[in-house]
Amino acid sequence: MRRRATTRSVTFLNRSFFPDVEATGQFLTELCEDLSGSLPITVVAGSPLVGASTLNGRRRPMLPFRRERYKNIEVLRCRHTRFAKRNFIGRLCNLATFFISAACALCFHRPSLLVTQTDPPVLGVLGLLVARLRRCPMIFSCQDVFPDIARLSGKVKNRFILWTLERITRATLRGADHVVALSDDMLELLARKAPIRTKATVVHNWVDTAAIRPVAPEENWFRARHAPEGAFVVGYSGNLGVAQGLETVLEAAAALRREADLLFLFIGEGASKRVLQEKATAWGLRNVRFLPYQPREHLAYSLSAVDLHLIPLRGGLHGMVAPSKVYGIAAVGRPFIALVEESSDLARLAREHDCGIVVPPGDADALRQAILRLHEQPPLRARLGENGRRAALRCFDRTMVTRAMRKLLVKVLAANGAPNGGERRVPAPRHGSARMAPSFVRPSE
C-alpha cells in the first residue's frame, strides 16, 4: 500500500490554466475553483499562451517556475518556450521545456493525489514517474486521445513518433490508478488500448448555467457590434484547428453566398485560422467574418449573438475528442447542427434532448440544406433551443458535475490511505441550479 503524503493536496498537471482561454484551461480553472472550497488544490501549469500571467507570485533564483495564488488555489507556473504551433520544431521545443519545468516544479511539491491531463499528451509519463516517486495515486484524465487524433488529423505523420505516443498512452492507462474519460465513445476507444474498465469513470464537461444564460437580441451589445441588423447569424466558436474540418463550413458559406441575410461568424483561434481566412478571401466570401477569442465574461453575449451554432468534427474523430462547446450552446438556448457520425455521443445527445440536428461530417451540401431548413423554420429553432437550455440545467450544470468529480477524488484518496479523503469540511461553492441528479458521471461497467 502506498504511504500517505504529509500534505493531503490534490495536484493537477496540465499546460493550460487561467488566464488561458483554451477549453481545457477554462474547464480546469472552473473545476479547481469549485474543488478548492473543500480540498487543498495545487495546479502545475504552463505560461499563458497570450501575454503574461496576471497573478501575483514569486520565483526563487535559478528555478524554472514561480509560485502564484489564484483565489484559493496554489499555482506552480512553469516557464517554457512558446513558439508558434505551426512550427513543428518549435512545438517540440515547447513540449520539452514545459516537461522539464513541470518536473522541476513537482520536485518541490508533494501531492496526495496527482491528476494528470493530456495537454501535452506525453504528460502521462511524468505523472506516472512522480506518482511512483511520491508514492501517491494518479488519475489520468483524458481530454483527447493520442496518437489517434494526431494520426487522423494529419498533424503527425512520422511513424516513430506515432508509435512512441501510442506506447506512452498505453503505459499511462495501465499505470494509472483511475482513468477519467469525457464520453462513452472515448472510454470505448481507451478500453481498446488497455484493460481499464474496472478503474474508469465517464465525467462529461459542463457549463455554468448561472453565468452562461440566454441574452435577448435587443439586449445583446455583442450582436449589435458584430452583426448587421436583421442578419441570420450562423456561428462557430472555439478552436479553429485541423480536427474541426472547418473547410466544410466555408464550402457551405460559399454555396449560400446569395442568401443576403446569412452571416457566418467564426470566433476563436487555432492552427487553421490563417488558412481559412485566406480561402474566404480568395473565394470572395463577404458573408464570412472572423473574430478572436472572447473574454470569459463575454461568453453569454457571444454565444447568444448566434442564431444557429455549428459543431463540426472531421470524420472518424468521434471518441478522440469531445466537443465541449455543446454545453455552452445549450445553456444560451440556441440550436446547433453537429457534423458528426450518427453513432457518436454528440449525436446521441442531440437526439436524446432534441436540441440539435446531425449531418454527416464533411458533407457541405447536407450542411447547406440543414442551415436553410432552420433558417426558414423559426418555431423549430425555438424548440431546439429551449430543449437545450432545459438539458443544460438538468444534466450539464457546473455545480453538479464538479460535485461528482469531488466525490471521485475523495474516493481515490480514501482508497489510498487518506482519512476522509483528506477533505476539508467546507461547503462547496455553488454556481448554478441543481435540478436533479445528473447522468453524466458513472463508473465503467
SVG drawing of the C-alpha trace seen along z (x, -y; Angstrom):
<svg xmlns="http://www.w3.org/2000/svg" viewBox="-43 -48 63 53">
<polyline fill="none" stroke="black" stroke-width="0.4" points="0.0,0.0 1.2,-3.5 2.2,-5.7 0.1,-8.7 1.5,-12.1 2.1,-14.6 0.1,-17.3 -3.2,-16.0 -3.4,-18.0 -4.8,-17.2 -2.4,-18.3 -3.5,-18.9 -0.9,-18.7 -1.8,-20.4 -0.2,-23.1 -3.3,-25.3 -4.8,-27.1 -6.1,-30.6 -5.8,-33.1 -5.6,-30.9 -8.8,-30.8 -8.4,-27.4 -11.2,-25.0 -9.0,-22.6 -7.7,-25.5 -11.1,-27.0 -12.6,-23.7 -9.6,-23.0 -9.9,-26.5 -13.6,-26.1 -13.1,-22.6 -10.3,-23.8 -12.3,-26.8 -15.1,-24.5 -12.9,-21.9 -10.8,-24.4 -13.6,-25.0 -13.2,-21.5 -9.8,-20.2 -6.3,-21.8 -5.7,-22.3 -2.4,-22.8 -2.1,-23.3 1.2,-22.8 0.6,-24.7 2.5,-26.4 2.9,-30.1 -0.2,-31.7 -0.2,-31.4 -1.1,-35.1 0.7,-37.7 1.9,-37.1 0.3,-35.8 -1.8,-38.4 -1.3,-36.6 0.9,-37.7 3.8,-35.2 7.4,-34.7 10.2,-32.8 13.3,-31.6 16.5,-32.4 17.6,-29.7 14.2,-27.8 12.2,-27.5 8.9,-28.1 7.2,-30.5 4.6,-30.1 1.3,-32.0 -2.1,-32.2 -5.3,-32.2 -8.2,-32.6 -7.7,-29.7 -5.5,-27.7 -1.7,-27.4 -0.3,-27.6 3.2,-26.4 3.7,-28.4 6.3,-26.8 8.4,-28.7 8.9,-27.3 9.2,-28.4 6.1,-29.5 6.9,-29.0 4.0,-29.0 2.1,-25.7 2.7,-25.8 6.4,-25.3 7.0,-21.6 10.5,-22.0 9.1,-24.9 6.3,-22.7 8.8,-20.0 10.8,-22.7 7.7,-23.9 6.9,-20.4 10.5,-19.6 10.9,-22.9 7.4,-22.6 8.1,-18.9 11.4,-19.8 10.0,-22.8 7.0,-20.8 9.3,-18.0 11.3,-20.6 8.2,-22.1 7.0,-18.7 10.3,-18.1 9.4,-20.8 5.8,-19.6 4.4,-16.6 0.8,-15.7 -1.5,-13.2 -3.2,-12.7 -2.0,-13.6 -4.4,-14.3 -2.6,-14.3 -4.4,-15.6 -3.4,-15.4 -2.0,-18.8 0.5,-17.9 -0.1,-14.2 3.2,-13.0 2.4,-14.3 1.2,-10.8 4.9,-9.7 5.8,-12.5 2.7,-11.8 3.5,-8.1 7.1,-8.9 6.0,-11.5 3.3,-9.1 5.8,-6.3 8.5,-8.5 6.0,-10.3 4.0,-7.1 0.7,-8.7 -2.2,-7.6 -2.6,-9.1 -5.7,-9.8 -5.3,-10.0 -7.9,-12.5 -8.2,-12.3 -9.3,-15.4 -8.1,-14.0 -6.8,-10.6 -3.3,-10.4 -1.9,-9.4 -5.2,-8.7 -6.3,-12.3 -2.8,-13.3 -2.8,-10.5 -6.2,-11.1 -5.9,-14.8 -2.6,-14.6 -0.8,-16.7 1.8,-13.9 2.9,-11.6 6.2,-10.3 5.6,-6.6 8.2,-6.5 6.5,-9.5 3.1,-7.9 4.4,-4.6 6.0,-6.4 2.8,-8.3 0.9,-5.0 3.2,-3.3 3.1,-6.3 -0.7,-6.3 -1.0,-2.6 1.6,-2.7 -0.2,-5.6 -3.6,-3.9 -2.1,-0.7 -0.2,-2.5 -2.9,-5.0 -4.9,-4.2 -8.0,-5.6 -8.9,-6.9 -11.5,-9.6 -12.9,-9.9 -15.2,-12.6 -17.6,-10.4 -18.7,-6.8 -17.1,-6.9 -13.8,-8.0 -14.0,-5.3 -14.5,-2.6 -11.5,-3.8 -9.3,-3.9 -10.5,-0.4 -9.2,1.0 -5.7,-0.2 -5.6,1.1 -7.8,3.0 -9.2,0.0 -12.9,0.8 -12.7,1.7 -11.0,-1.6 -12.6,-4.1 -15.3,-6.7 -17.1,-8.9 -17.3,-12.5 -18.6,-14.9 -17.6,-18.5 -20.1,-21.1 -21.4,-24.7 -22.0,-27.3 -25.7,-27.8 -25.9,-30.8 -23.2,-32.8 -23.9,-31.4 -27.6,-32.2 -29.7,-33.3 -29.4,-37.0 -32.2,-38.5 -31.0,-40.1 -32.2,-43.6 -30.1,-43.4 -27.0,-41.9 -24.3,-44.5 -22.1,-41.9 -24.6,-41.1 -25.2,-44.8 -21.5,-45.4 -20.6,-42.4 -23.7,-41.5 -25.8,-43.7 -29.4,-44.4 -31.7,-41.7 -28.9,-39.2 -29.3,-35.5 -26.0,-34.5 -24.5,-31.1 -21.7,-30.7 -18.7,-28.6 -17.0,-29.3 -13.8,-27.6 -10.6,-26.2 -10.0,-26.8 -8.0,-23.6 -7.4,-20.7 -9.7,-18.3 -12.8,-20.5 -12.9,-20.2 -14.0,-23.8 -13.3,-23.8 -16.8,-22.2 -18.3,-25.2 -16.6,-27.5 -17.9,-25.4 -21.4,-25.8 -20.9,-29.5 -19.8,-29.7 -22.9,-27.8 -25.1,-30.2 -23.4,-33.5 -26.5,-34.7 -28.6,-34.5 -28.4,-38.2 -29.2,-37.9 -26.9,-35.0 -23.7,-35.7 -21.1,-33.1 -19.2,-34.1 -16.0,-32.3 -14.9,-33.2 -11.6,-31.8 -8.0,-31.0 -6.1,-28.0 -3.7,-26.4 -6.2,-26.6 -7.3,-30.2 -5.0,-31.8 -5.7,-29.2 -9.4,-29.6 -9.1,-33.4 -7.1,-33.1 -9.6,-30.8 -12.5,-33.1 -10.7,-36.0 -9.7,-34.0 -13.4,-32.8 -14.7,-36.3 -16.9,-35.3 -18.3,-38.6 -20.7,-36.6 -17.9,-35.3 -16.2,-37.1 -13.5,-36.1 -13.2,-37.3 -10.6,-36.4 -11.4,-34.5 -13.7,-36.5 -13.2,-37.0 -15.0,-34.6 -17.2,-37.3 -18.5,-38.0 -19.3,-34.4 -23.0,-34.6 -23.2,-37.5 -21.1,-36.0 -22.9,-32.6 -26.3,-34.3 -25.4,-36.5 -25.6,-33.5 -28.9,-32.2 -27.6,-28.8 -24.3,-27.2 -22.2,-24.7 -20.2,-21.9 -18.1,-20.3 -15.7,-17.4 -13.7,-15.6 -14.9,-12.1 -13.5,-9.3 -12.5,-11.5 -15.5,-10.9 -14.3,-9.4 -10.9,-11.0 -12.1,-14.5 -15.3,-15.7 -16.8,-19.0 -17.4,-20.6 -18.8,-23.7 -22.2,-22.0 -22.8,-22.7 -22.4,-26.4 -24.6,-26.4 -27.3,-24.6 -27.0,-26.9 -27.8,-30.0 -30.8,-28.3 -29.5,-28.1 -29.9,-25.2 -26.9,-23.6 -26.0,-21.5 -23.4,-18.8 -21.3,-17.4 -20.6,-14.0 -21.3,-10.3 -24.8,-9.1 -23.2,-6.7 -21.3,-9.4 -22.1,-10.7 -22.8,-14.1 -25.4,-12.7 -27.0,-10.8 -27.1,-13.9 -28.8,-15.8 -31.4,-13.1 -32.0,-12.4 -32.6,-16.0 -34.0,-17.1 -31.7,-20.2 -29.8,-19.9 -29.6,-18.4 -27.0,-15.9 -25.5,-15.8 -22.6,-13.6 -19.1,-15.1 -17.6,-16.7 -20.9,-16.9 -21.2,-20.6 -24.4,-20.1 -26.2,-18.4 -24.9,-21.2 -26.3,-23.8 -29.7,-22.1 -29.8,-21.9 -28.9,-25.6 -31.7,-26.6 -34.2,-24.4 -33.5,-26.0 -33.3,-29.5 -36.8,-29.0 -38.4,-27.5 -38.2,-29.8 -40.5,-27.6 -38.1,-24.6 -35.2,-26.8 -37.0,-27.9 -38.0,-24.4 -34.5,-23.0 -33.0,-26.0 -35.5,-25.7 -34.8,-22.0 -31.1,-22.7 -31.4,-25.1 -33.5,-22.6 -30.9,-19.9 -28.1,-22.2 -29.9,-23.0 -30.9,-19.3 -27.9,-17.4 -24.8,-19.5 -24.7,-22.2 -21.3,-23.0 -22.2,-22.6 -23.5,-19.0 -20.6,-17.8 -17.8,-19.3 -19.5,-17.9 -19.4,-14.5 -15.8,-14.9 -15.1,-15.9 -16.6,-12.6 -14.4,-10.7 -11.2,-12.4 -12.2,-11.8 -12.9,-8.1 -9.5,-7.6 -7.8,-9.4 -9.6,-7.3 -8.7,-4.1 -5.1,-5.0 -4.9,-5.8 -6.1,-9.4 -8.7,-9.6 -11.9,-11.1 -10.0,-11.5 -8.2,-14.5 -11.4,-16.6 -12.0,-19.8 -15.4,-20.3 -16.2,-23.4 -19.4,-23.8 -18.8,-23.6 -19.4,-26.7 -22.5,-26.9 -22.6,-28.4 -25.9,-27.2 -29.2,-25.5 -29.2,-21.8 -32.5,-20.4 -31.9,-16.7 -29.2,-14.0 -27.1,-14.0 -26.4,-11.1 -23.1,-12.1 -20.8,-10.7 -20.7,-6.9 -18.1,-4.2 -17.4,-1.9 -19.4,1.2"/>
</svg>
